[in-house]
Structure formats: structure tokens, C-alpha cells
Amino acid sequence: MKYTIQKDLVSMNKSDLKLIVIILIIASFGLLLLKMINNNSPKEAHVYYDNDLILKIDLDINEVKEYKIEGLNGDVILEAKKGKVRVKEEISPLNLCSNRGFIQSSYEVIVCLPNRIIVRIIEKDKNIDVIVR
């Protein structure tokens, strides 16, 4: 049994190809612009222990800073530099928190369940219209 593809359905002319390229260029430019706007806003890292805010770290500094926090299993050392934060050292069975690496966007979170520590990035300029509980 032979399968044949109709030439009408597969054929694209040059104008179709140009349109696809233009759409891809516009989409790439839009994503790049969105990323640049998101990275330039001032940020801070909020560190929670058992859902209680215990530390705010300003991420708009150019120097490397370390913070020592007492977790459930022992000390957790956070490192902040140039708009990024990570768990540098911690005591937990699998060391998932320290293996996570740096986070720098507001949609990224570090969750250290064995130590009950959560690190979130918050943008300072965000105007909140409504809070729903």
C-alpha cells in the first residue's frame, strides 16, 4: 500500500515563508523586550521559616553577601549577588536546595522542606490592586 501526499496541501510559496519569518522575528523581539523589562525592576528576596517572614534580602547590590539562617536540621547559608540568590550550604538528606542553584525571577522559588525554609523573589515596584484570600 502506497501513501501519497497531495502536492496542494504541502506546497508553500515564498510569501508564506516570508510571513512565518516575520512573525518569528516579532515574537522573538517581544520576548526579549519582556525579559529586559522584567530583569531591570528592583527585586528583593523574602526568606520564610514555617511561613513566617524572617529575612528580606536586597538584590539590587553588586557585591556578594552571605546570610546564615537557622533551619530545622541546622544552619542554611544563603548567597546573594547581582540580582540572584541561592542556597550555598545546608544540611538535608539529598541537598536539593543547594543543588537548585541561583534564582533571579519572581516566578522561581527555592523550597527547603527538610529545613522548612522558602526563598522567594519579590519585585519591589509591583502595585497590587486586589488581594484575594
MORAWO-V577627 format. One record per backbone hydrogen bond with DSSP energy under -0.5 kcal/mol. NH is the residue of the N-H (numbers start at 1). CO is the residue of the C=O. E is the energy in kcal/mol with one decimal. If there is no record, write none. Layout:
# MORAWO-V577627
((NH:CO:E) (NH:CO:E))
This chain:
# MORAWO-V577627
((4:2:-0.5) (6:4:-0.5) (9:6:-0.6) (10:6:-1.0) (11:7:-1.5) (17:13:-1.6) (18:14:-2.4) (19:15:-2.1) (20:16:-2.1) (21:17:-2.1) (22:18:-2.5) (23:19:-2.2) (24:20:-2.1) (25:21:-2.3) (26:22:-2.3) (27:23:-2.4) (28:24:-2.3) (29:25:-2.3) (30:26:-2.2) (31:27:-2.3) (32:28:-2.3) (33:29:-2.3) (34:30:-2.3) (35:31:-2.2) (36:32:-2.1) (37:33:-2.2) (38:34:-2.1) (39:35:-2.1) (40:36:-1.2) (41:37:-0.6) (41:38:-0.5) (44:122:-2.4) (45:57:-2.8) (46:120:-3.2) (47:45:-0.5) (47:55:-2.8) (48:46:-0.5) (48:118:-3.0) (49:52:-2.5) (50:116:-1.7) (52:49:-1.4) (54:47:-2.8) (55:47:-1.4) (57:45:-2.9) (58:56:-0.5) (59:43:-1.8) (65:80:-2.6) (67:78:-2.5) (69:67:-0.5) (69:76:-3.0) (71:69:-0.7) (71:74:-2.9) (72:115:-0.9) (76:69:-3.5) (77:89:-2.8) (78:67:-3.0) (78:76:-0.6) (79:86:-2.6) (80:65:-2.9) (81:84:-2.3) (82:61:-0.8) (83:59:-0.9) (84:81:-1.8) (85:103:-1.8) (86:79:-2.0) (87:97:-0.5) (88:77:-2.6) (88:86:-0.8) (89:77:-1.4) (92:90:-0.7) (99:95:-1.4) (100:96:-0.9) (100:97:-0.6) (101:97:-0.5) (103:85:-2.4) (108:105:-1.4) (110:119:-2.4) (111:109:-0.5) (112:110:-0.5) (112:117:-3.5) (113:111:-0.8) (116:112:-0.9) (116:113:-0.6) (117:112:-2.1) (118:48:-2.1) (119:110:-2.8) (120:46:-2.5) (121:108:-0.8) (122:44:-3.3) (122:120:-0.5) (124:42:-2.4) (125:42:-0.6) (126:123:-0.7) (128:126:-0.6) (129:127:-0.6) (132:130:-0.5))
